[in-house]
Amino acid sequence: MDDAIANLLSEIQEAALDEAQPVTVALRHCVALGGVSESELLRDWASKELKGYAPDDVLPHTELCMHEFISTVLHPPRVLLLR
């Protein structure tokens, strides 16, 4: 697993379990994870949870969001790093 993804997952878990932190902290990490993992669905979902849904937005099914999250973690895209 990519270090950036592993770090974000750890930060999401810490934020989600820390009752002193608002849920927005975990959601911001989800936005970042969606960006790093190139998951537009995860990034968009977390962004809309943070900023709110537009009146014409279709609310997502929680199961689909969890599937995308788990898929992102288990099967991150292969990125060629040029040094």
C-alpha positions as CSV (number, residue, x, y, z in Angstrom):
1,M,0.0,0.0,0.0
2,D,1.3,3.5,-0.9
3,D,2.6,5.4,2.1
4,A,0.4,8.4,1.4
5,I,-2.7,6.2,1.4
6,A,-1.6,4.4,4.5
7,N,-1.0,7.7,6.3
8,L,-4.4,9.1,5.3
9,L,-6.2,6.0,6.4
10,S,-4.5,6.3,9.8
11,E,-5.5,10.0,10.0
12,I,-9.1,9.2,9.1
13,Q,-9.2,6.5,11.7
14,E,-7.7,8.7,14.4
15,A,-10.1,11.6,13.5
16,A,-13.1,9.3,13.4
17,L,-12.4,7.8,16.8
18,D,-11.5,11.1,18.6
19,E,-14.7,12.4,20.0
20,A,-13.0,15.8,20.6
21,Q,-12.5,16.3,16.9
22,P,-15.4,17.3,14.6
23,V,-16.4,14.9,11.9
24,T,-15.2,17.5,9.3
25,V,-11.6,16.5,10.1
26,A,-12.2,12.9,9.0
27,L,-14.1,14.1,6.0
28,R,-11.2,16.4,4.9
29,H,-8.9,13.4,5.1
30,C,-11.4,11.5,2.9
31,V,-11.3,14.3,0.3
32,A,-7.5,14.0,0.4
33,L,-7.6,10.2,0.1
34,G,-9.9,10.5,-2.9
35,G,-7.4,12.8,-4.5
36,V,-4.4,10.7,-3.8
37,S,-6.1,7.5,-4.9
38,E,-7.7,9.2,-7.9
39,S,-11.2,8.2,-6.7
40,E,-13.5,11.0,-8.0
41,L,-16.5,9.3,-6.3
42,L,-14.9,9.3,-2.8
43,R,-13.6,12.9,-3.2
44,D,-16.9,14.2,-4.4
45,W,-18.9,12.4,-1.7
46,A,-16.7,13.7,1.1
47,S,-16.7,17.2,-0.4
48,K,-20.5,17.2,-0.6
49,E,-20.7,16.0,3.0
50,L,-18.6,18.9,4.0
51,K,-20.2,21.6,1.9
52,G,-23.7,20.3,1.6
53,Y,-25.6,18.9,-1.3
54,A,-27.2,21.0,-4.0
55,P,-31.0,20.8,-4.3
56,D,-30.8,18.8,-7.5
57,D,-28.1,16.4,-6.2
58,V,-29.1,12.8,-5.8
59,L,-28.1,11.6,-2.3
60,P,-25.7,8.7,-2.5
61,H,-26.4,5.3,-1.1
62,T,-24.1,4.7,1.9
63,E,-23.3,1.2,0.6
64,L,-21.9,2.6,-2.6
65,C,-19.7,5.1,-0.7
66,M,-18.3,2.4,1.5
67,H,-17.7,0.1,-1.5
68,E,-15.7,2.9,-3.2
69,F,-13.8,3.6,0.0
70,I,-12.9,-0.1,0.5
71,S,-12.0,-0.5,-3.2
72,T,-9.7,2.6,-3.0
73,V,-7.9,1.1,0.0
74,L,-7.6,-2.4,-1.4
75,H,-6.9,-1.5,-5.0
76,P,-5.2,1.9,-5.3
77,P,-4.3,2.9,-8.8
78,R,-0.7,2.3,-9.9
79,V,1.1,5.6,-10.3
80,L,4.4,5.9,-12.1
81,L,6.7,8.2,-10.0
82,L,9.4,10.0,-12.0
83,R,12.4,11.1,-10.1
